[in-house]
Amino acid sequence: TVDIMLASPGIDFEGGRFQTEESDGRMADHEFEQGDALAFCSHKAHCVGEVTKGTRNVLVVEFWKGPPRTCPHRCEKLSGTCPSEERETNLKENNNLLPFRLGAVEAAETSNHQPVNRLLWEPTT
């Protein structure tokens, strides 16, 4: 799993610390600032502390080993076709792998007047 922090801790939100369980059983906090990427094995026990104020936005990318799939969920079916792949096949035939695409990136400001880039999505269906 790769997590990329999109928000600015202390400005866009408070709390929400990323934590992992260590071999001695304690929970370790990890620094995670805007623009940082954390890479870890997702089967390792991990969590996020309570967000006490604002909104914590993180992009999460998961990499899975197994047969090629187009279904949009954590498919545990190791053979045959997943029932939701039929819908995805129809989207692919229409050159749309996802029901949205990145339309543009625009400059914006947080409520505290910090500069950020906002991703603008366009529907494809």
Secondary structure as the mmCIF struct_conf table of DSSP 4:
data_model
#
loop_
_struct_conf.conf_type_id
_struct_conf.id
_struct_conf.beg_label_comp_id
_struct_conf.beg_label_asym_id
_struct_conf.beg_label_seq_id
_struct_conf.end_label_comp_id
_struct_conf.end_label_asym_id
_struct_conf.end_label_seq_id
STRN STRN1 VAL A 2 MET A 5
BEND BEND1 ALA A 7 ALA A 7
STRN STRN2 PRO A 9 PRO A 9
TURN_TY1_P TURN_TY1_P1 GLY A 10 ASP A 12
STRN STRN3 PHE A 13 GLY A 15
STRN STRN4 PHE A 18 GLU A 21
TURN_TY1_P TURN_TY1_P2 SER A 23 ASP A 24
BEND BEND2 GLY A 25 GLY A 25
HELX_LH_PP_P HELX_LH_PP_P1 ARG A 26 ARG A 26
STRN STRN5 MET A 27 HIS A 30
TURN_TY1_P TURN_TY1_P3 GLN A 34 GLY A 35
STRN STRN6 ALA A 37 ALA A 39
TURN_TY1_P TURN_TY1_P4 SER A 42 HIS A 43
BEND BEND3 LYS A 44 LYS A 44
STRN STRN7 HIS A 46 VAL A 48
HELX_LH_PP_P HELX_LH_PP_P2 GLY A 49 GLU A 50
STRN STRN8 VAL A 51 GLY A 54
STRN STRN9 VAL A 58 VAL A 61
BEND BEND4 GLY A 66 PRO A 67
BEND BEND5 PRO A 72 HIS A 73
BEND BEND6 SER A 79 GLY A 80
TURN_TY1_P TURN_TY1_P5 PRO A 83 SER A 84
HELX_RH_AL_P HELX_RH_AL_P1 GLU A 85 GLU A 93
TURN_TY1_P TURN_TY1_P6 ASN A 94 ASN A 95
BEND BEND7 LEU A 97 PRO A 99
STRN STRN10 PHE A 100 GLU A 109
TURN_TY1_P TURN_TY1_P7 SER A 111 ASN A 112
STRN STRN11 PRO A 115 PRO A 123
#
